[in-house]
């Protein structure tokens, strides 16, 4: 199993926020921007307003897992940022996955044969 490549630098996050495209769902906000590489990179953001460290870490784990499961169906060569919202932590996993797929579909991140 391949490890997910992470985005860690603040300037990269800011560039994607300002110049990338976004899709909003009740569970998450997805930002994306082409990165000119042959693989995707993932950044996950969770606000302190969502809760304490345990709650924020759970939200991060859930978002990373949804991304990991969808990775084979996605186009490559994008920087992707997932921003957790209130329903990310306690919402059903099926709805979180559906919200992620919907956001990816809006931004054209899914492979054509996977729609």
N, C-alpha and C positions, 0 to 999 in steps of 0.2 A: 504494500500500500504506500503510495507516494505521500510525502508530507506536504501540507499546505504552505505555500510561501506567504509570509506575512508582510504587511506594510507597517513600519514602525516610526518613520520620520514624520515629524509634525508638518514640515513643508510639503511633503507628498500628500498628506491628508488635506491641507489647505488648498493645494492645486486641484485636487479632485472635487472638493466642495465647490470651488469657484468656477472651474471650467468644465466639469463633468455634467452628465445628465442625471436626473433623479426620478424615482418612482416612489410614491407614498402608499402604504397600506396601513390598516389599523394595528398591525403587529410589528412593522419595521419600515424603515426608510432605506432605500438602496440607491447609492451613488455609483456611477461607473464612468470610466474614461479609458480609451485605448492606451496601451502602454508600449506597443512596438516590440513586444517579446513574444515568445512562443508558449507562454504559460500565463495563467491568471495569478494575481496577487490579492490577498484578502486583508482588509482592516475591519476591526469590530470596535464600535464605540458604544459605551453605556454610560449615561449620565448618573451623577450621584443622586439626582432627584428620584431615581427609580427605587432606591433603597440602599441598604447597607452592603458591605462587601460580599456577603454570602449571596444575596439576591443578584447583585451585578455579575458575579462570577457564573451563577446559574444561567443568566441571560446570555452571557458570552458563550458558554458551552452549548446551549441550545442553538444559537445562530451558527456557530462553527459546524455543528453536526448537520444542520439543514443544508449548509453549503457543501459539506463533504459528500453528502448523498446525491446532491444535484450536479456535482462537478463533471461526471462523465457525459452529461447531457448538454453541457454548456460550451459555447464557443470559447476559444482560447485567445489570449492577447489583451486582456482587460485588467485594469485595477478596479477592485470592487470594495466599497465600504458599506457595511451594514450598521445601521443605527437602531438600537433597541428602543422600543416604545413600551408603554405600560402593560400591554397584553402579552408581550414576549415571554414573560416569566411564567405566568399561570395559565396561558391559553393552551388549548389542545394542540398536540404536535401535528396532527393532520391539517389543522387550519393554519398553523405557522408555515408548514411546507407549502400549502396552497397559496398563501400570501407571497411567499418567496418566489414561487413559480410564476405567479401573476405579474409581479414586479419585473422579473427577468424577461417575461414575454413582452411587456410594455417597452422595455429598452432594447429588445432584439438580442438578448444574450443567449438564448437557447438555439441549438442547432435546428435547422429547418425541418429535418425529419422527426424531431422530438416534440413538436408543438401539438 
